[in-house]
Each structure stands twice: as structure tokens, then as C-alpha cells.
Amino acid sequence: MTSSTMKAVAAAAFVLAAPVAHAQDIEAGKVVFKKCVACHATDTTTNKVGPHLGDVIGRMAGTVEGFNYSRAMKEAGAAGLVWDEAHLTEYLVAPKAKVPGTKMAFAGIKKPDELANLVAYLKILPE
């Protein structure tokens, strides 16, 4: 098992073991989202450099209308990748490890608390 995979599994376990998000987790997630806002919008219609994240939880990967995804992301979606907490957590830890060939240039969220808070915030979108 690679180091990236081990980190992703550990992060997923951390998030899945966490209790229901509290308001402070969501507020902290908004702060972490500042790392994402240059490329992603929180509504359900605005694509930027990256696709909007307004309804990311439960969405099949590579399917936001009007966004030009990498072939790898489209194939991941076609193969059944749906953004739930576990898959999103793995992706946010190491995007290129989760979906090799993704166009997402972000290196990943390395701090487990930031990761959990960000996922808690993404779960409530769109606000």
C-alpha cells in the first residue's frame, strides 16, 4: 500500500468516525474553503477553473454540465465514482492519487481536522 493510499484511508476513517458536523465544524470548513474559492463556487450553476461544488455530495464524478473535465475524471464517473464523504475525503487528501490524470492542480489537504471541517462544509452546500 502506498503512502498516499494509507493517508487517504486514514483520512477517510477519521471522517467516517466523526460525529455529525457541529456548527463550529461547518464554520471552520468555510475558513478552509478559502483555499478552494479561487477555483470553485459554492452555488449550483457557476463553474470556474474547477466545477461548482454546490451539490457535490451524492454527485457522480465528472458530470457537472458545462464543465470541461479531464478524460480521467469522466471515466471515473462512468465507472461509478460518486462523491460521498469517503470518496471526497480520499480525493481531497491526494487528488492525483484518487483520480490519476485529474486536472485538479491542488496538492491536497494534509491536516485531518481541516479535512473533516471542509467535508462538513461541503455537505451543507448549497447554503
C-alpha positions as MATLAB code, in Angstrom:
seq = 'MTSSTMKAVAAAAFVLAAPVAHAQDIEAGKVVFKKCVACHATDTTTNKVGPHLGDVIGRMAGTVEGFNYSRAMKEAGAAGLVWDEAHLTEYLVAPKAKVPGTKMAFAGIKKPDELANLVAYLKILPE';
ca = [
       0.000    0.000    0.000;
       1.456    3.377   -0.992;
       1.917    6.257    1.413;
      -0.760    8.270   -0.410;
      -3.235    5.414   -0.191;
      -2.520    4.937    3.509;
      -3.073    8.651    4.135;
      -6.322    8.579    2.187;
      -7.590    5.540    4.106;
      -6.638    7.114    7.437;
      -8.353   10.358    6.499;
     -11.482    8.514    5.380;
     -11.599    6.595    8.652;
     -11.202    9.854   10.564;
     -14.111   11.500    8.760;
     -16.382    8.464    8.928;
     -15.762    8.080   12.649;
     -16.547   11.736   13.334;
     -19.942   12.630   14.783;
     -22.465   14.704   12.885;
     -20.950   18.052   11.961;
     -21.434   20.793   14.505;
     -21.834   24.453   13.609;
     -18.229   25.144   14.566;
     -17.038   22.401   12.184;
     -19.011   23.970    9.344;
     -17.735   27.447   10.178;
     -14.177   26.102   10.327;
     -14.838   24.392    6.989;
     -15.812   27.739    5.465;
     -12.411   29.048    6.508;
     -10.651   26.036    4.952;
     -12.719   26.547    1.782;
     -10.810   29.797    1.215;
      -8.115   27.508   -0.228;
     -10.675   26.359   -2.821;
     -12.611   29.517   -3.674;
     -10.249   30.704   -6.416;
     -11.209   27.656   -8.476;
     -14.638   26.544   -7.152;
     -18.003   28.200   -6.489;
     -20.434   27.071   -3.799;
     -23.621   27.518   -5.811;
     -25.029   25.021   -8.302;
     -24.509   26.980  -11.515;
     -21.145   28.765  -11.554;
     -18.174   26.876  -12.936;
     -14.766   28.480  -12.582;
     -11.383   26.846  -13.183;
     -12.977   23.889  -11.381;
     -16.612   22.743  -11.325;
     -19.100   24.220   -8.865;
     -19.374   22.370   -5.567;
     -22.927   23.371   -4.669;
     -24.267   19.835   -4.695;
     -21.088   17.795   -4.729;
     -22.172   15.198   -2.148;
     -24.077   12.490   -3.998;
     -22.973   13.689   -7.438;
     -21.388   11.314   -9.924;
     -17.818   12.395  -10.694;
     -17.249   14.269  -13.930;
     -20.873   15.218  -14.566;
     -21.333   18.962  -13.952;
     -22.895   20.314  -17.111;
     -20.764   22.856  -18.921;
     -17.503   21.940  -17.194;
     -14.644   20.519  -19.259;
     -13.419   17.599  -17.151;
     -10.314   15.548  -17.768;
     -10.811   12.245  -19.504;
      -9.742   10.536  -16.270;
     -12.490   12.234  -14.235;
     -15.150   11.438  -16.835;
     -14.014    7.802  -16.842;
     -14.055    7.686  -13.027;
     -17.670    8.845  -13.059;
     -18.600    6.416  -15.825;
     -17.048    3.652  -13.698;
     -19.348    4.586  -10.807;
     -17.415    7.100   -8.688;
     -19.949    9.113   -6.710;
     -18.785   11.856   -4.343;
     -19.761   10.646   -0.900;
     -17.854   11.547    2.271;
     -15.333    8.723    1.925;
     -14.506    9.269   -1.753;
     -14.398   13.045   -1.403;
     -12.104   12.725    1.604;
      -9.721   10.453   -0.299;
      -9.733   12.867   -3.240;
      -9.120   15.940   -1.098;
      -6.136   14.282    0.592;
      -4.446   13.373   -2.706;
      -6.409   14.268   -5.864;
      -3.922   12.763   -8.309;
      -3.731    9.517   -6.322;
      -7.522    9.113   -6.204;
      -8.083   10.035   -9.872;
      -4.797    9.757  -11.796;
      -4.988   12.191  -14.699;
      -7.272   14.706  -12.958;
      -6.782   18.328  -13.989;
      -7.037   19.477  -10.373;
      -3.675   21.058   -9.582;
      -4.275   21.281   -5.816;
      -1.863   19.108   -3.812;
      -4.425   18.162   -1.172;
      -5.496   18.885    2.409;
      -2.991   17.286    4.763;
      -4.371   18.213    8.209;
      -7.126   15.811    9.347;
      -9.065   18.499   11.244;
      -9.085   20.836    8.230;
     -10.157   17.958    6.011;
     -13.039   16.948    8.294;
     -14.203   20.548    8.610;
     -14.047   21.115    4.855;
     -16.103   17.993    4.165;
     -18.634   19.087    6.822;
     -18.963   22.405    4.997;
     -19.257   20.824    1.549;
     -22.073   18.600    2.851;
     -24.325   21.607    3.547;
     -23.861   23.227    0.135;
     -25.528   24.989   -1.434;
     -26.279   27.226    1.540;
];
